Amino acid sequence: QVQLVESGGGLVQAGGSLRLSCAASGRTFSRYAMGWFRQAPGKERELVAAITWDTATTYYADSVKGRFTISRDNAKNTVGLQMNSLKPEDTAIYYCAVTRTPYSYSYYAIRDYDYWGQGTQVTVSS
C-alpha cells in the first residue's frame, strides 16, 4: 500500500522560511518523479515543484521560482520542499504526490499522479 505523509507545515510571518518533508512508502520511489502541489481556499490545486527520479531535472511554478527548492533522498524515500521568502499568497494546503508511471517526464498535470499525501497547512501572515 502506497503511503505519503507530509510534515513541516505551520504558521510563519512573511519573509520567513519553512521546510516541508514527505515520507513515502509502498513503492520503489526511486523510479518515479514526485511533486509538491498546493491548494488555497477557493482555488484549484496547482503544481508548485516537481523532481525527476534521478534528481536531474526539476520544475518550479513561476510564482515560487527562486524562493522554493525541491529535493529528494531516494535512500530514505523522502522528498523535501524548502520554502524561503514566504509571502501571504503562499498560504495553502501543500500536498506531495507520486507520478503513476515510472521514468516518465509527464509530471505537470494532476492526472499524472496517482497517490497523494493528506496535506499540510502552510499559513503566511503579513
Helices and strands as residue ranges (DSSP letters): E 3-7, E 10-13, E 18-25, G 29-31, E 34-39, E 46-51, E 58-60, E 68-73, E 78-83, G 88-90, E 92-99, G 110-112, E 113-116, E 120-125
